[in-house]
Amino acid sequence: MAALQHSLTVRRLAKHYGPTRAVDDVTLTIGRGQFVTLLGPSGSGKTTILMAIAGFVQPTAGEILLDETPITPLPPEKRNFGMVFQGYALFPHMTVAENVTFPLRVRNVARAEAERRVAEALDLVQLGHLKDRRPSQLSGGQQQRVALARALVFQPALLLLDEPLSALDKKLRAELQVELKALHRRVGLTFIYVTHDQEEALSMSDSIAILRDGKLVQEGPPGTLYERPATRFVADFLGKSNFLAGRIVERRNDGFAYAVDGARFVQHGPPPAGDDVLIALRPEKIGIAAEGEPAPNTVEGTITAWSYFGTSFALIVETAAAGTLQVTVPAWRCPVEPAEGRRVRLAWTADASVPVVRD
Amino acid sequence: MATLAAALPETAPQTRILGASFSWWLLIAPAVILMLAFYAFPLAEVLWISFTEPEPGFGNYERLLTSAALQRVWMTTLRICTITTVITLVAGYVVAYALVSAPPRMQRWMFVCVLLPLWISVLVRAFAWVTLLRSQGVVNEALLGIGVIDQPLRLIWNEFGIAVGMVHYMIPYAVLPLYASMRDIDPRLVPAARGLGATRIEAFRRVFLPLTLPGIVAATVLVFIFSLGFYVTPAILGGGRTLMVAEYIKLQILDLIRWGVGTMMASTLLVAVVVVLAIFARVVDFRRLFGGRH
């Protein structure tokens, strides 16, 4: 399996459409056998990067290397990358088996060999029994699996996936996320996945590259990106965040204290340069504290809105010192009955929040 | 619907004729009468004459088997129609492809250019070709001028001239169904094929072309059937030397007053059209082809 794995390097890639910079100087390395997600809102350039990797978009500048070999001038059909398109792009005039055979047929693979590999690929996605159906007779999830089998059957160097789950309903999406991850482990290929859905990115990837306005903002394992977002955008886009803008009033070895509208809070970790600081605080890291219970950071406020999600309550709390805060409390151990107008005391620890760069 | 039906007052059961209500028949009656009086009746008359003039029997139809002149007219017609259809389809395919690939603004202008000839009289267009193609026409003068030829080419009053005029007339009829079938193709399919290893040509041959097949069939039927009964263009650009069926019918009836042969040819033409339609109907679903639901 390891022999099939390839790394991919995108070096100083740029794509300009007139004055618009769809991709602006992006450098990115995708390790062998990794599941890497390009995540960003629409217009962030993630799809353009994928299309440049696939060979459908000729970059304005920069190069793309498979292992050490530059592939930038190669047409798509010479790159040998498997690709799953948004909406699957199955050929409607062919059966499932014919769709999956297509890449082998254009490579002139002998019939017996092709049949064996198609059966293997269809087994991999558990669709062997539907091989004579037309794509229009399949459900969205099944079509998605056919697209996967078709992209894997010719043993491609990489698998590129362009928002493959976006057309499916939430529950099916969650199931297929698990399947895709298992598939990635099984086939051992390098996967490059494009999505705007942060949950998908978090649940499947070995590494996430977050893009905004054609630029790479931050790259790293999902946990690092979630716990240590570098910028306000990352903290806001990957999950939810409250932001506290304050001034540093005290510096210590292991942290610092900052003031927001007269209230004083403490933060763990090295203080950033300058006196102004922006702190990102996840809603689920804020707790509701009892009266008089000691905590490093506390703030009093009034619940102005709340919703119930089964697993949790989402509260909107209006505070004098820290403005409006979103708070997520596990439903089964919520210490107070949520109600509009109820006063609550919010608390969080010094390492619950993280300083981020304004962007 | 249920509430609407409940709100309506109960009425006595309506008189139904052939499964439809009386008022429905009343609505379509003018159209039916018009069609019967001015279409079905004359058609029946034509059929009747073809079996009765000059004497009752199959005499006129026998000529199809015995008369070399009649056979020549039919062969000429079928040949010109086939050539016209093939050229029109290839040209129309290219135009339709350019249309679907063009950006929307451009597409509107291109559509105008494709459809504009439809509003110009076929007579005007035929004469326009005469001025272009005749011995002292623009094309020959230009070719003589630059020294490519030293004798004017015979571009007109032969099958070539007819084919040029007919292709020109038929192109919009090929472009429209082809455009419709191409527009419905998911634009990601060809890139998908190439991503899977197909070259441009293979992607076209294995994916794009098969998906436009319904459009190709529709365009073929439309152009071929239209061509079969074409009159004005062959009459003018053929210059009386190359006779196609429609012109031959006119000749028989108006000039030679041989109603029997003329109506026989007209009836045969009608049968030919029905046969072509029947053949294609076995291959494709016409209702779907021309926009109906199945």
Interface residues (C-beta under 8 A of the other chain):
Chain A: A54 G55 F56 P75 P76 E77 N80 F81 G82 M83 F85 Q86 G87 A89 F91 P92 H93 F102 P103 R105 V106 R107 R150 A151 F154 L160
Chain B: D186 R188 L189 P191 A192 A193 R194 G195 L196 G197 A198 T199 E202 R206 V207 P210 L211
